[in-house]
């Protein structure tokens, strides 16, 4: 039996949450480290601001995932309802559209007619077929919105705590930044490899892309904070 990856939506949510979690708090901590150079209790300020950002970011990202999931479900339901109405009120037009789909696969006109008429005897299966092959829509999981919100929020928290963790064991923000850069860059490389492996992309290219984006964001935040300071 052929094996196919079945959790692409969950992986997408994980990637969204983790990539932002690694990048945004890392950039924030780097920017604050640049602005707080020589300031007393600088690590406390970075940690406090970082935890606040992680909390707010995870809620915002989770809410975004929930709304996206609900929108996907509602869109499918609206289109499904419209399709049921069309097979009743525009029956022959839907028959023609069904035949056109089969024609794309090289099925003869005689078989197109026969199959379309047979499918019309089972409205539910016919609508499911038209939703997938005419509109390109797959029926979303009813728990999609909640699952998406949870995965994105949790992965954001995990990703955000990684760069921030260095500041818990550092006496100054600058020292914390050095450790944070090392820890986060390693994690970005590992995450890039895992992401590329799960999505079937070239491993080295995917890891390099994720790492460069994270490093560029932190460097920009640090330089801007230094210039303002």
N, C-alpha and C positions, 0 to 999 in steps of 0.2 A: 504494500500500500504506500502511495506517495504521501510524504509529510509536508504540510504547509503551515506557515506561521499564522496563528489564529487570533493573536492579541494585538494587532496593529494599533487600535485605538488607545489601548492602555499604554502601550509603548510611547505613542505620540504624546499622551498626557504626561508621562514620566519625563520624557525628553524636554517638554516645554517647562515643567516645573523645575527640574534639576538644572537646566542650562541657565535659566533666569536666576535661580537661587545661588548658583555658583558665581554668576557674573555681577549682579546688582549689588548685593551686600559687600562683595569683594571690592568693587569700585567705590562704594560709599566709604568703607573702612580706609581704603588707600587715600581717598580725597581728604578725609578727616585727619589722617596721619600727617599729610602734608600741611594742613592748615594749623594743626596743634603742635607743631614742632617747638619743643622747649617748654610746653605748658605742663603745669603740675596736674596730676591725676588724668593725664591724657588717655591712658588705656581705659579708665572708667567711662570717660565720655564716649570713646569709640564703641565700647561694649554696649553701653546704654542705647546709643543711637542705632547700633547694629541690630540689637534685639528688637527695638521698636520697628525698624524697617522690615525685619523678617516677619514679625507679627502682622504688620499692615500689608506687606507684600503677599504673604500666603493667603490672607483673607481676600484680598483683591483678585489674586490669580485664581483662587478657588471659586470665587463668585463668577469670574469670567468664564471658567470652565463649565460651571453649572448653567449659566445663561446660554452658552453655546450649545450645550447638550439639550436643553429645553427647546431651543430654537430648531434644532435638527429634528427632534421628535414632532414638534408642532407643524413644521413644514411638511414632513412626511404624511401626517394625518390629514392636512388640508388637501394635499395632492391626491391622496388615496380616496377621500370623499368625492373629489371632483371626478376621479376616474370611474367610480361606481355610478355616478350620475351620467357620465358619457356613454357607458356601455348600455345604459337603458334608453337615453334620449337621443343618442347619436350612434345607434347600434351598428349600422352599416359602415359608417366612417371608421369606427374602431376596428371592424373586421378588415377594412382596407389597410389600416395602419399595422395591424397584426401581420397581414400578408406581406407588407413591405419589409417588416423585420426579418421574416423568413427568407424573403428574396435576397437579402444581403448575404445570406449563408448559402446561396446557390440552390435553394430548393425549388423544384419545378412549380409552375403556376397551379397545376392540378392539385399537388400536395399542399400548397399554401392554402388553397380554398378549403380543402378537406380538414386540415389541422385547425385552421382558424374557426371553422364551424364547430368542430368538436370542443375546442377550448371555450367557446361561447356558452356551452352547456353547463360550465362550472364557473360562475361569476367570480368567486373568491380567488381561484387559481388563475383565472384570466387577468384579474386586476393585479395580482402579485407579479405575473409575467410582464404586464405592461409597465408597472412601476419600475421594474428592474431594467428591462430592455428598451423601453421607449424613453423613460425619464432618467434612467441611470441612477435610481435611488434604491438603496438597501434598507430594509426595515431596521430602524435603530432599536437597541436594547432599551426597555422601559426604565431600567435603572441607570441608563447612560449618564444622565445629568449629575446624579449624586456620586456615582463612581468617578466621573471625570473630576468633579470638584475635590473629592477626597484625595485622589492620586496627585493632582497638581499641587494642592496645598501642602501635603506631607512631603513631597519631593522638593518643594521650594524650601521648606523649613530645613530639611536635611542638607540640601545644597548650601543654604545660607549659613548654617552653623559651621561648616567646614572652614571657610576663610576667617570667620570670627573667632574660632577656637584658639588660634594662636595668641590672641590678645589676653586671654585668661591667664596665660603663663608668662607674660612679658611685663617688664617694669616700665617701659616707655612705649608710646605708640609707634615710634620709628623701629624699635626692636620687633614689636609685634608685626609690623608691616613686612619686615624681612622674612620672618618665619611664615607669615600668612602667604606671601608670594610663593615660597617654596612648596608649602602644603597644597595651595590651590592650583598651582601649575601642574603638579603631579596628578591631582585629582581631575583636572581638566583633560589631561592626556588620557588617563584611564577611562574617563567618561566618554571622551571622543571615540576611543576604541570600541567600548561597549555599544554606544549608539550606532556606530558604523556596522558593527557585527549584527545587531538586531535588525537594522534597516537594509542590510545587504549592500552597503556602500563600500568603496575602497577604504581599508582600515587606516592607512597612513594619512590619506587625504582628509578623511573625516576627523581624525584626532588632531591634525595640524590646524584645521579650520576652527574647531571649537576652542583650542588653546589660544590661537591668535586673537580671536574675538574677545575672549576673557581678558587676556593680557592688555589688549589695546584699550578696552574700557577702563581698566584700573589705571593704566598709565595716563590716560587723558584726564581722569578725575584727579589724580595726584598732581599733575602739572598745573591744571587750572586752579586747584586749591592753593598751590604754592604761589602762583602768580597773584592771586587775590590777596593771600596773606601778606 
